[in-house]
């Protein structure tokens, strides 16, 4: 590279990495590098140029070697969640299938509003060598390729066709990642030739930049409207979503609830906004919720939704509430604030709750509070019984109860797809704020281990003495397990609970609940499998360098968990659970799934009629 008094000649790749390494963020009065590093798998589309640039910044932007591009994206999501969206990781993949493997992870980050920077190889801009290895040719539009598939799952998308474009594109991408309303994946397609092209960049472009995340103040008229509506409430309720944590508004939410005597329920993303023991925490809401939260939801007349996108598992496909209930939605995103005819308060949760409380002279009736607390005490009794173990089949709930009783309050708990998100949401009793990550925005199998690895990397930067604990079913383990190896290689210890129910048991349960016979979900019900057998997960995990053992009972699980806590490397504990018995049967609202309107099977037809009978409670909002 060459320099003059005000410019420096760099390749496109060198400029991207140099600029990225000079971006910082202020968090609680301390400066951190905005990008914590990256996850990468090299190929011909990114190794020669981007790889060269990253190697020269290996100390400031550590690059974690991935095993699978999709899992790299999941790890980046887990990292961003642990840092409450204040820091992010990049992912780099080669052109073609390597980049295409990141699509699912981008969808997860988009659904969950998580910052993630994708630096992905692209075909040659000159097209002189076309068609190249791993290129998807489009016969009618040569500019259209695999990378264009990221447009629906990116909040910011660009293809760099000239080195000078990064001067505009990089700040725009970072602005998107840090915007509370627009946060999500930012995708930069990097043609292989353009990565190596040079340009005389302004030196000042690479000067240190300190970022702060914007807090949007709410509109005073919207606050006034919300106050007027809340004052009419006889049975108000607060829904605490994941946005409460991202805004770092947990204290403000708690103070608001206590000042105005309003019961609080949590979404899946909002688990761990309040301790389980807080008297106004009435439990998780919705399809995988609690009887207590759902009992007050169906009676509430004014619902204040804070930092939630109100997805169907939260709302019971919009059957969880009274048809006449009024909604106030406090959200940094205009799109989310206006859902289902809500009275919108567009703004930061911390600022909005404070502004609302300052002018709200109101306390909910004591009889409403008493009703909510009574329902919560009933639910607590149910959960206590549900997690008990003894003379009954092993279950997810029992394993959750064992870990809940033995873990440190600041340990982080991770779950994702299958039956475990429901079981963790319903049965986990929050021991400390912000310690639960149940990825159910995109419900991705495979997030459990990869996301936990990313969370552990972030956790090691914050609270290295704590553990990251992930609950994983056998189906998710088989789909994506290679970051057990990653965690061992990088010395980022995790505790992995593999609960084996012989296949995709939760979908088998849905299959049965809709009148269908078991088919192609449990291994024993697959016609193409002549003789089913279980995987030796202990041997498999051990082959990747982890400590591993199998236990027979929840009591043995408890002893193994103590050994895992004492270990200094990733520890995998395997336990068989019953695919039919032991599910949490209470706490569910209706969920809309498509059932056959016509069928020759009487059982399926009856199940369809029964399932549809709850549709009359569904709100017709937009």
TORTILUM-477151 format. One record per atom (N, C-alpha, C): x, y, z. Coordinates in steps of 0.05 Angstrom, whole numbers, plus 5000, padded with zeros to 4 digits. Example, Ala and Ser with C-alpha at 12.3 -4.5 7.8 and 13.67 -1.06 7.14 Angstrom:
2
526448865156/524649105156/526449345156/525749555142/527349795143/525850015157/
//
This chain:
622
501749765000/500050005000/501850255000/500850464988/502250724988/500550935001/501851145011/500351355023/501351625014/499551825015/500352105011/499452245036/499552515036/498952655061/495952635068/494252575049/491352555056/489952315044/491352135031/490051895020/491851655026/490651425024/492151175027/491050975007/492850844992/491950654972/491650374984/489250274982/488550014994/486849864974/486849594977/484849434963/482049474976/480049404962/477349424973/477149264999/478249024999/478148855023/479648975046/482049085040/483649205061/482149445073/480849605056/479449835066/477149765084/475649555076/473349465093/474349385121/476449225122/477349115148/478649335164/480249515151/481449735166/479349915178/477249975163/475150155173/473650015196/473049765192/471549625212/473049605239/475649585238/477249555262/477449825277/476650045265/476750305278/474050405287/472050235288/469450305297/469150215326/468250395343/468050335372/465250425381/464450325405/461850395416/462250445446/460650625456/460750685485/458450535498/459150365518/457150215533/457750255563/455850385576/456050435605/458650575612/459350775595/461650935600/464250825591/464250585580/466750455571/466650415541/469050435529/469250405500/469950105494/468550005474/469049735464/469249755434/470849575422/470749555393/468049465384/466749605366/464049545358/463649265348/465549185331/465448915320/467248735337/466148525348/467748345365/469548155350/469448165323/470947985307/469047855287/469847615279/468147485258/468347185259/466647065243/466646775238/467146735209/468946565201/469646535173/470246255164/469446195140/470345965125/471246065098/473746015092/474946125067/474445935043/474146055020/474045924995/475246104974/475046024949/476246194928/474946474927/472546504937/471146754936/471846954957/473446874977/474147064998/476947025011/478346815003/480846755017/483146935008/483346994982/485747124972/485847414980/483547554978/483547844984/482547905012/480147825018/479047875045/480647735066/481547485059/483247335078/485847475084/487047595063/489547745067/489147985085/486848125081/486248355098/485748285126/484248065130/483547975157/486047885173/487947755158/490347655171/491947885183/491948115170/493448345180/492148475204/489648405210/488148515232/487248295252/488848085253/488047845268/487947905298/489348115307/489348175336/487048355344/486148525326/483948715332/481148595325/481148435304/478648305295/479048005294/478947865317/479547575317/477547425299/478547245283/476947095265/476646805275/474246725282/473646455291/473146275267/474546065265/474245875243/471645725246/469845745227/467345605228/467545325217/465445165223/465244895212/463044885191/461245075193/458845075175/457945365174/457445475150/456745755147/454145825162/452145645161/449645695175/450145725205/451845545216/452345555245/453945805252/455645905233/457046155238/455046375243/453046385226/450946595229/449446565255/448846325263/447546285288/449246375311/451846315310/453746405331/453846705332/453746835309/453747135309/451247245321/448947105317/446447185330/446647155360/447646925369/447946885398/449747085411/451847165397/453647375407/452247645409/450747715389/449247975389/447247985411/445847755416/443847745438/445147795465/447447655469/448747675495/449647965500/450448105478/451248385481/448948585478/446448475479/444048645477/444148825453/445048715430/445148855404/446949095404/448649125424/450549355425/453149295410/453749035406/456048955390/455248735371/456848685351/456048485331/458648345322/458148125307/460347975294/459747975264/461847955248/461347915219/461647625212/460547545190/460947275179/462047305150/464047155143/464947165116/464946885104/463946865079/463646615066/464346645036/465046435024/465846434996/463446464977/463946524952/461846554933/460446284929/457946294922/456446044916/455245914940/455645654944/454345504965/455145594993/457645684996/458445785022/456746015032/456346215014/454646435020/451746345023/450846175005/448046085006/447445955033/449345825045/448945695071/448245895093/448846155089/448246355108/445346455107/443846375087/441146485084/439446435108/439446195119/437746135142/438546295166/441146335170/442046495192/441246785189/441246885164/440347155159/437347185165/435846975158/433046975164/432546985194/434146835209/433946835238/434447115249/436647245240/437347505250/435347715242/434147685218/432147875209/429647855226/428747605231/426247565247/426647665276/429047625286/429647705314/430747985317/430948135295/431948405296/434748415308/436548245298/439248225309/441348325289/443348485298/445448585280/447448365273/448048345247/449848155236/450948255210/453548275207/454748375182/455648135165/454748115141/455447895123/457247995101/459747895100/461647975079/462147735062/460747735039/460547485023/461647514995/463147314986/464247314959/462047324938/462747424915/460947444892/462447384867/460947354845/462247294819/463747534809/465447504789/467147714779/465447934765/466148184772/464648404761/465248424730/467648364722/468348394694/467048174677/466347954689/465147724675/467047594655/469547664656/471447554636/471747254639/471747144664/472046854666/469446694667/467146834664/464546704667/464146474648/462746264656/461746214683/463946094700/464046184725/466146094743/465045874761/466945744775/466245534793/464145634814/462045484818/459945534837/458245774830/458345864805/456646094797/453845984788/451846124798/449146064788/448546254765/448446144741/447846304717/444846364715/444246614710/441446684704/441346764675/439646624660/439646654631/438646914621/436947054637/435747304627/436847554641/438347514663/439447744678/442147664689/444347734676/446947644686/447847774712/446447984720/447048114746/445747974770/443947784764/442347654784/443647394792/444247364818/445647124827/444747034855/446246854866/445546744893/445346964913/447147154912/447147364933/444647534933/443247544910/440747694910/438647564927/438947314933/437047174950/437047284979/439047434986/439247555012/437547805015/436547914994/435048164995/432648145014/431047935013/428747915031/429447885060/431947785066/432647735094/434847915103/435148145090/437148335098/435748605103/436748745123/435749015128/437249215111/439749145103/441349305085/442749115066/442649175040/443949005020/445349175000/447849094994/449349234973/451249044960/451849104934/453948954920/456049164913/458549124922/460649314918/461849274890/461349464873/462349444845/464649634839/465449784859/467749964857/468750014885/471450024889/472450064916/471450314930/470950534915/470050784928/467350754941/465750554932/463050514944/463050454973/465250344984/465250275012/465250525030/466050745019/466050995034/463151065042/461251005025/458451055031/457150805043/457850565033/456350325041/456950235069/459450255078/460050155105/458650315127/458750585126/457250735147/454250675146/453150645122/450350585119/449650315132/451350115127/450949855139/451049865169/453050005180/453250015209/450950175221/450050385208/447750535218/445350355220/445050175201/442749985202/443049795225/445449685229/445949495251/445349615278/445849865281/445549995307/442950135311/441250135291/438650275293/436650095307/435550175330/433750005345/431249915329/430450085310/428050025294/428749845270/431049875259/431749735234/433849525237/434649465261/436849275265/436249005253/438348895241/438048635227/440548595210/440548395193/442948335177/443548555157/446148615154/447148785133/448848615115/448248605089/449648425071/451248595051/453748525048/455548645027/456548425009/455748434984/456748244964/459348364953/461448194954/464148284946/465148114922/464848224898/465848084874/468848024878/469647794868/472447704873/474547884861/474048004839/475948184827/476048454841/473648554848/473448814861/474748804889/474748574902/476048554929/478948634927/480248574905/483148634902/483748894888/481749024877/482249284864/483049494884/484649684876/485649894894/484350164889/484550334909/483350604908/484850774928/485151024922/486451214940/484251324959/484051194982/481951265002/482851505019/481051685026/481751895045/482651775072/484851875082/485851775108/483851825130/482352045129/480452105150/478151905151/477751755129/475651555129/476151345151/478751305157/479551085175/480051185203/479451435209/479851535236/477851395255/478651375280/477051245300/474251375302/472251215303/469451315305/468151185329/467051355346/465651255370/462651275366/461251045367/458351035362/456851025389/454451125388/452451085409/449851005397/448350835410/445850745400/443650955407/442251035386/440251245389/437951155407/437051345424/434551305439/432451495428/430451395415/428351555403/426251635424/425951895428/423951995447/421151955435/419251885452/416551845441/415252115436/413252115419/411752355412/409852425436/409752675444/408252755467/405252705463/404252725439/401452675433/400752385436/402652205427/402151925431/402251845460/403951965475/404051915504/401352005517/400452235509/397852335520/395552145514/395552045489/393451855481/393551595498/396051505502/396451265518/395551305547/396151535558/395351595585/392251595587/390951725568/388051735569/386851465567/387951285551/386851015549/387450855574/389850875585/390450715609/388750795632/388051045634/386351135657/383551015657/382750905634/380150775632/380250485640/382650385644/383050095648/382150005676/380649785676/379949645701/381649395705/382649295682/384249045683/386649075664/388549245670/390849285652/392949065655/394449045634/396548835634/398948945617/401348885626/403748945611/404948695598/405548705572/407048495559/409848585556/411748445567/414648515566/415948345545/416948475523/418248335501/421248365503/422548245482/425448255481/426548535479/424948725467/425848995465/426349135491/425149035513/425649145539/428549115547/429648875541/432448825548/434248975529/433648985503/435349125484/435449425490/433249535501/433249815509/434549855536/435149625550/436149635577/434149785595/431649705591/429449845605/428149665626/429649455636/428449275655/427649425681/429349595690/428749745715/426349925711/426150055688/423950235682/421350075680/421449835667/419049665665/418149585693/419949505710/419249415737/418149645753/419449875751/418450115766/415750195756/415250185730/412650255719/410450065730/411049805730/409149615739/408549655769/410649705785/410249735814/408749995820/409450205806/408150465811/405250465805/404550325784/401750325774/400250065780/401649885794/400349635803/399249465780/400949445759/400049305735/401449035732/400048815729/401248555726/402848545699/405048385700/406848355677/406848065667/406648035641/407147775629/409447795609/410747575603/413147585586/412647435560/413847535539/414047385514/416347185515/416547015495/418846835494/421446985493/421647185476/424047355474/424447525499/422247565513/422447735537/422747585563/423247325561/423747165586/426247285599/426147305625/428247415642/428247715642/425947845636/425648125641/425148175671/423947985684/423448005713/424147735726/424947745751/425447505766/422847345770/423147085772/420846915776/419446985802/420847085822/419747145848/418447415850/418647585829/417347845831/414347815833/413047945852/410147895856/408447985832/409448165815/407848245792/408548095766/410347905768/411047735745/409047505745/407147515726/404947325725/405547085706/407947095693/408746865677/408946915648/409846715633/410046735603/407246705590/406946855568/404446875554/404346705529/402046605522/401546505495/401446205492/402146115468/401945825461/403645655479/406045755484/407945605502/408245765528/405945855538/406046035562/405245895587/403646035603/402745945629/399745985632/398545825648/395645865654/395246135666/397146225683/396846475697/396846715678/398846735661/398946955642/396646955622/395946715613/393746695594/391046755607/390746695633/388246755648/387847055650/389947205655/389447495657/389347625630/390647505609/390547615582/387647605571/386247395577/383547365566/381547555580/382347665603/380547855617/381448145615/383948185607/385048465607/383448635588/383048885596/381549075579/383449275565/385849325577/387849495564/390549345567/391849295544/394349155543/396449335533/398549365549/400949535541/403149345533/403649335507/405749155496/408349315493/410449225506/412949375506/415149215492/416149305470/418449185457/417848905447/415548855435/414848595424/413648625397/414248435379/413048445352/410348285352/409548185374/406948055377/406547835357/408347645357/408147415339/406047215349/405447015333/403146845339/403446685364/405946605372/406246455397/405746625421/406046885418/405447075440/402447115442/401147145420/398347225419/396346995417/397446745416/395646525411/394246555384/395746635364/394646695338/392346895340/392647075360/390647285366/388047185377/388246965393/385846875408/386246905438/388546995446/389147005475/387847235490/386647425475/385647665487/382647695482/381347855500/378547925496/378248075470/376048025456/375648165430/375648465433/374748565456/374548855459/376948975473/378948825478/381348935491/382649145474/383749345486/385149565472/388149525477/389649585456/392549545457/394049815455/396049845471/398050055469/400649925463/401949985441/404449855434/406750055435/408550015454/410950175456/413150025442/414250145420/416250015404/417950215389/420550155387/422250335371/421650315342/420350095333/419650055305/416750135299/416350305280/413650395273/412050155263/413249965249/411849735238/410649575261/412149525282/411249365305/409249515322/409649775325/407949935343/405049955333/404549915308/401849955298/400249705293/401349475302/399949225296/397349195311/395449065297/392848995308/391449235321/391349445306/389749685314/390749795340/393349755346/394449865371/394550165370/394350285393/395050565396/398050575398/399450685378/402350665377/403750885394/405850795408/407750985420/410450905408/411351055388/413750985374/416051125388/417750955401/420051065415/421450855431/423650935442/425350765459/423750675484/423950425492/422450325514/423050465540/425650505545/426450645570/425250925572/425651075550/424651355550/421551355550/420351175536/417451175534/416051105560/417050895573/415950815599/416251035620/418551165619/419051385638/417151625632/416951695607/415151915599/412251855606/411451615601/408651535607/408151535637/409951435653/409551425681/409451695694/411051885683/411252155695/408552295694/406852235674/404352385672/401952205677/402351955685/400151765690/399551755720/397351865728/396451855756/394351635757/395351385762/393551155760/394850915774/393150765788/393850505798/391650305792/392350065783/390349865776/388949775802/386449695800/384949605823/386349375837/386149375864/387549165879/386348885875/383748875868/382548615863/383648485838/384348655818/385548555794/388448445800/389848585816/392548495824/392248235839/390348215857/390047975873/389347735855/387547775836/386847565817/389347465802/390947655792/393347575777/395247415795/395747505819/397547365837/396547095845/393947065848/392846805854/393346605831/392846705807/393346535783/396346455782/398046645788/400946575787/401746375808/400546385831/401146185852/400245915844/397945895830/397045635819/399045535799/400045705782/401945625761/404545535774/405445675793/407945595807/407645315819/405345255830/404844985841/404944775820/403744845796/403744655774/406644605764/408244815761/410944785751/412544615771/412244675797/413744525817/413144225815/410644155810/409943875807/410943765780/410843935760/411543845733/414543775731/416243915746/419143855744/420043645764/418243555781/419043345799/419743085784/421642945796/422342685783/422242465804/421742235794/421342005812/420441765796/418041665803/417041425790/415341495766/416541635746/415241685721/417341725699/416541715674/418541735653/420041995653/422541985643/424142215641/422842415622/423042675628/421842885611/423643125609/423143295589/424443545586/424243715612/421743725623/421243895646/422943815670/423243555673/424943455696/427843545692/428843525668/431643605663/431943905667/429944065659/429944355663/429944415693/428344275708/428144325737/430744265751/432144045743/434643975755/436744185750/436944275725/438944485719/438344745732/435744815733/434845065745/435645075775/435444845788/436044835816/439044845822/440744775803/443644755808/445344965795/444245105775/445945305760/446345555776/448345715768/448745975780/446746165769/445746355785/443746545775/444646695750/447246745746/448146895723/448946715699/448646455701/449146275679/447046345657/447946305632/446046365609/444946095599/442346105594/440845865585/439945915556/440445725538/439845745510/438045515501/436045575486/434345365473/433345485446/432345305429/431445405403/429045255393/429445065375/427144945361/426244685375/424044575365/422944325376/421344375401/421344175419/419644195443/420944345465/423544385464/424944505487/424344805491/423944965470/423145245474/420645265491/418645105485/416145105501/416645025529/418244815533/418644705559/420344895576/422345015564/424045215579/422345455585/420845555566/419245795571/417245755594/416045525594/413945475614/415145405641/417345255642/418245135667/420645275680/422145425664/424545555675/423745785693/424845785717/424346005736/426846195736/426346435726/428546625722/429946695748/432546655749/434146705773/435546985772/435947085748/437147355745/436347465718/436547735716/435647875693/437347815668/436047775645/437547745620/439147495617/438247275629/439847035629/438646805612/436546865597/435146665581/435046745552/435946565534/435746605505/434246375493/431646415488/430046215474/429546325446/430946215427/430746315399/428246195387/426046355387/423646255375/422446455355/424046645347/423146835326/423046695299/425146535293/425246385268/425246085274/425446015299/425245735308/427145555292/429645615294/431645465277/432845235292/432344995282/433844765292/436844805286/438444745305/441344775302/442445025315/440645215323/441545455337/442645385364/441645175376/442145115404/445145105410/446644965395/449544935400/451145165388/450545235363/451945455350/451445725364/448845775370/448246025384/449446035411/449645815425/450845805451/453845855449/455145765428/457945815424/458446125421/456746255404/457046545401/456446685427/454346595441/453746725467/456046685487/457346455486/459546405504/461946595498/462446635472/464646825465/464047095477/461647185475/460847445486/460947435516/459947225528/459847195557/462647195569/464547075554/467347075564/468547355565/467447535548/468347815548/467047975571/464847865582/463348015603/463547885630/462847625631/462647475657/463947205653/466647195650/467946945643/467546715663/466846785687/466546575708/463946435705/462046535689/459446415686/459446205664/457346035664/457145825644/454845885624/455245795600/453145785579/452045505578/449445475582/448145215584/446145195561/446244995545/444344975523/442844715524/440244735521/438444495520/438044425490/438644175483/438544105455/437143835452/435243805434/434043555427/435843395409/435243135407/436942965389/436543045360/434243145352/433743235324/435443475317/435543675335/437143905330/440143845331/440843665349/443643585351/444543465324/442943285313/443743165288/443843355265/442243565267/442243765245/444743935245/445744015269/447944205270/449344175297/451544025298/452943975323/455844055323/456844145300/459744165296/461044385313/459444565325/460644765341/461244675370/460644425376/461844295399/464844295394/465644215371/468444215363/469644495363/468044685352/468944965352/469445065380/467644995398/467945095426/470344975440/470944725433/473344605445/475844725433/475944765407/478244885394/478745165404/476645325408/476945605416/477045635446/476745415461/476845415490/474645595501/472345565489/469945705498/467945495509/468145445535/466745225547/463745265546/462245055539/459345045541/458544795556/456144795567/454944555578/452544495560/452644255547/450544185527/448943955539/446343995542/444543785551/443143675526/443743425519/442443295496/440243115507/437843185501/435543035511/434342885488/434642625488/434142455465/431342325467/429542405450/426842275450/426342115424/428442045410/428141865388/427141975362/427642235358/426742355333/425642635337/423742705320/422442975322/419842945337/420142915364/417842835380/415743055382/416543305383/414543515386/412743545361/413943495338/412243505314/410543255312/411643035322/409942795324/407542845342/407943005364/405743075382/403743245367/404643445351/402743605336/401343435315/402743255303/401543065284/399242915297/399742805320/397742645335/395442825344/396143065354/394043245364/392043345343/392943325318/391143405296/389943155282/389942935297/388542695288/390142515269/392542595262/394242435244/395742215259/396241995245/397841785257/400741865255/402341755273/405241805273/406541715247/407941895234/409141835208/411542015203/413841885201/416342015191/417442225210/416742215235/417842405255/419642255275/418442075290/420041895307/421341685289/423841615296/425241425280/423741165276/422341085297/420840825296/418440845278/417641085269/415241115252/415941195224/418441145215/419341215188/419240965171/417540945151/417340705135/419840635120/421540835115/424040785100/426340695118/425840665144/427840565163/427140285171/428440085160/427739805167/428139745197/430339855209/430839795237/432140045250/430740185267/431740425279/433740375301/435640545304/437540525327/438340805335/439040835360/439841095370/442741165364/443241425364/446041515360/447541505386/450041445385/451741455409/452741745412/451141915424/451842195426/454342245443/454742075463/457042095480/459642055464/459641835449/462041785432/462441995411/460242095400/460442305379/461642555391/460542645413/461442895426/464342865435/465042635446/467742585455/469742595431/468842505408/470542505384/471242785375/469542975384/470143265378/471643405400/472543245420/474243355441/472843435466/470143405467/468643475491/468743255512/468343325537/467743125557/464843055554/464142795557/461442715552/460742475569/458242455577/457242225591/454242205587/453241955591/450341915589/449341845617/446941945624/445741895649/443041765644/442041615664/439541475661/437141615673/437641785693/435441905708/436042205713/433942355720/434442635727/436242665751/436142485770/437942495793/440842465784/441342285766/444042245755/444842495739/442942615726/443442865711/444443075729/443343095753/444243305772/447143265780/447943015785/450742965792/452543025768/451642945744/453343005720/453543305716/451443445721/451543735717/453543865736/453743765760/455743865778/458643815767/458943585755/461643535743/462143715719/459943765704/460243945681/460944235690/459744315712/460344585723/463244605731/464344385742/467144385751/469144355729/468244265706/470044225683/470944485671/473244475658/474344715645/474044705614/472544505605/472044495576/469244405571/468344425546/465644365538/464944085548/462544065559/461543815572/458843755561/458443515551/455943425539/454743205557/452243255565/450743055581/448342965565/448042705562/445942585546/444042435565/441442475560/439342325575/437042265557/436142025557/433741955542/431242065556/429342165540/426842255551/424542125535/422242105547/419941965535/418742145513/418242045489/417142205468/414142265471/412742115489/409842145492/409042255519/410442175540/409642245567/411342485577/410242635596/411742835610/411743115597/410343145575/410143415564/408543605583/409243855582/407744055597/405044085583/402944005596/400243995584/398544245589/399444405609/397944645616/399244895603/397845115604/399045375596/398945435567/397445295551/397445335522/394945485513/395345675496/393145795481/392745655455/390745725440/390345615413/392445715395/393145555375/395145625355/394045545328/394145735310/393045675283/395045515267/394245275259/395745115240/393845025219/394844975196/393044885174/392344585177/389744525181/388844245182/387144185158/387043935149/385543865125/382543925127/381444075109/378644135109/376943895099/378243725083/376843485075/378843255078/377843025086/379542785089/377742535091/378842315085/377442055088/377841945116/379542065132/380141965158/378342105179/376641955192/374742065211/376142205234/378342085243/379842205265/380942475258/382042505234/383142755225/380842965221/378542865211/376343045207/375243155233/375042985253/374143075280/376143265292/378643215289/380743385300/380643665286/380043665261/379843925246/377544085257/375243955261/372844105272/373444205300/374744045316/375444135344/377444365343/379444335326/381544545325/380244815316/378544795296/377445045285/375345165304/374445015324/372345125342/373245365358/375945405361/376945635376/377345875358/376945855333/377446075315/375646315320/373346255332/371446475337/372646685356/374646615371/375846805390/378046975376/378646915351/380847055338/380147335330/381947525338/381547805331/381947845301/380548045291/380648095262/382348335254/384148415272/385848645267/387948575246/389548775239/391548735218/394348755230/
//
